[in-house]
Amino acid sequence: MNTPEEPRRRSSPRALGRGDLRLLLLSRIGQGPHHGYELIQQISDMFMRVYTPSAGSVYPLLADFENQRWVRAEEDGGRKRYHITALGQSQLKVRATEVEDALLRARHSARVITRANMPPALRDALHDLTHSVMRRHGRWQHADVERITALLEEATALVQDIPQD
């Protein structure tokens, strides 16, 4: 139970919907051959590294893809590199809408998870900034645009210079 001094923690939403990881992996392999570790990192990058799928969830899916003959694996320096097959390409075509929906859900989920893990003061300040910009309804003076752009670029540089854990 939270004491009055303790901030209430938000529970993070589930990163991916049922079957989404399967669709995202097949889609990534459809874009070009990849090692399993590369696929894990690419999915993690989609989530700004707030969520990373486990090897225990990725490699069984890759093995299933091989069993279905949607991908073929070749040895590459002691690791497997996965290539899409014609059957895998046809699966991607048949499931194109599902893949696109999974990508949209992943992008949305990444934003929600990132926002939920942001310090509340920063989240509130970004919210206020966004709403202040929108309230302008496109009515901007050139000098204001230049000044605000410079301030935002300065803030971006400061954030980028902060070392990550």
C-alpha positions in Angstrom: 0.0 0.0 0.0 1.3 3.5 -0.8 1.9 5.9 2.0 1.0 9.6 1.5 4.7 10.3 0.7 5.1 7.5 -1.8 4.1 8.3 -5.4 1.5 5.9 -6.8 3.1 3.6 -9.4 1.2 3.1 -12.6 1.1 -0.4 -13.9 2.6 -0.6 -17.3 0.2 -1.9 -20.0 1.0 -5.1 -21.8 3.6 -4.3 -24.5 2.1 -6.6 -27.2 -1.2 -8.1 -27.9 -1.8 -11.8 -28.4 0.0 -12.9 -31.6 1.7 -9.5 -32.2 5.2 -10.7 -31.5 4.7 -13.5 -34.0 3.6 -11.0 -36.7 6.3 -8.5 -35.9 9.0 -11.1 -36.1 7.8 -12.5 -39.4 7.5 -8.9 -40.8 11.1 -8.1 -39.8 12.4 -11.3 -41.4 10.4 -10.4 -44.5 12.4 -7.2 -44.7 15.7 -9.1 -44.8 17.6 -11.9 -43.1 18.3 -11.5 -39.4 19.8 -13.4 -36.4 17.5 -14.0 -33.5 19.4 -11.6 -31.3 19.1 -8.9 -34.0 15.3 -9.4 -34.1 15.1 -9.1 -30.3 17.1 -5.8 -30.5 14.9 -4.5 -33.3 11.7 -5.2 -31.4 13.3 -3.6 -28.3 14.2 -0.5 -30.4 10.6 -0.2 -31.4 9.8 0.2 -27.7 12.6 2.7 -27.0 14.2 -0.2 -25.0 11.5 0.0 -22.3 10.3 -3.4 -23.4 12.5 -6.2 -24.8 11.1 -9.6 -25.7 12.8 -12.5 -24.0 14.8 -15.1 -25.9 12.4 -17.6 -24.4 9.5 -16.0 -26.3 11.4 -15.3 -29.6 13.3 -18.5 -30.3 10.3 -20.8 -30.0 8.5 -18.6 -32.6 11.4 -18.8 -34.9 11.5 -22.6 -34.6 7.8 -22.6 -35.3 8.4 -20.5 -38.4 11.0 -23.0 -39.6 8.6 -25.9 -38.9 5.9 -24.1 -40.9 8.6 -23.5 -43.7 7.9 -19.7 -43.5 11.6 -19.2 -42.8 14.8 -21.1 -43.4 17.8 -20.8 -41.1 21.4 -20.9 -42.2 24.4 -21.2 -40.0 26.4 -18.0 -39.8 29.4 -18.0 -37.4 27.8 -20.4 -35.0 24.4 -18.5 -35.0 21.4 -18.9 -37.2 20.4 -16.3 -39.7 16.7 -16.5 -40.6 15.6 -15.9 -44.2 12.0 -15.5 -45.4 10.8 -18.2 -47.8 8.2 -17.9 -50.6 5.7 -19.5 -48.2 6.6 -17.0 -45.6 6.2 -14.1 -48.1 2.7 -15.4 -48.9 1.8 -15.5 -45.2 2.9 -11.9 -44.9 0.7 -11.0 -47.9 -2.3 -12.9 -46.5 -1.8 -11.3 -43.1 -0.8 -7.8 -44.3 -3.7 -6.1 -42.5 -2.9 -8.0 -39.3 0.8 -7.1 -39.5 -0.1 -3.4 -40.0 -2.5 -3.5 -37.1 0.2 -5.2 -34.9 2.7 -2.4 -35.9 0.2 0.3 -35.0 -0.5 -1.4 -31.7 3.2 -1.7 -31.0 3.8 2.0 -31.7 0.9 3.0 -29.6 1.9 0.7 -26.8 5.5 2.0 -26.9 4.3 5.6 -26.5 2.0 4.6 -23.6 4.8 2.6 -21.8 7.3 5.3 -22.3 4.9 7.9 -21.0 4.0 5.7 -18.0 7.7 5.4 -17.1 8.4 9.1 -17.5 8.9 11.1 -14.3 5.5 12.8 -13.5 6.9 16.3 -13.5 8.4 15.8 -17.0 5.3 14.1 -18.3 3.1 17.0 -17.0 5.5 19.6 -18.5 5.4 17.9 -21.9 1.6 17.7 -21.8 1.4 21.4 -21.0 3.7 22.3 -23.8 1.8 20.2 -26.3 -1.5 21.7 -25.4 0.0 25.2 -25.4 1.2 24.7 -29.0 -2.1 23.2 -30.1 -4.0 26.2 -28.7 -2.2 28.5 -31.1 -4.2 26.9 -34.0 -1.4 27.6 -36.4 -1.3 31.3 -35.7 2.4 32.0 -35.3 4.8 34.9 -35.7 8.0 34.1 -37.4 10.1 35.4 -34.5 8.1 33.3 -32.0 8.7 30.2 -34.1 12.4 30.8 -34.2 12.7 31.5 -30.5 10.6 28.5 -29.5 12.4 26.2 -31.9 15.7 27.3 -30.5 14.5 26.6 -27.0 13.2 23.1 -27.9 16.5 22.3 -29.7 18.4 23.4 -26.6 16.2 21.2 -24.4 16.7 18.3 -26.8 20.5 18.7 -26.7 20.4 18.7 -22.9 18.3 15.5 -22.7 20.6 13.8 -25.2 23.7 14.8 -23.2 22.3 13.2 -20.0 24.1 9.8 -19.6 21.7 6.8 -19.7 22.0 4.0 -17.1 
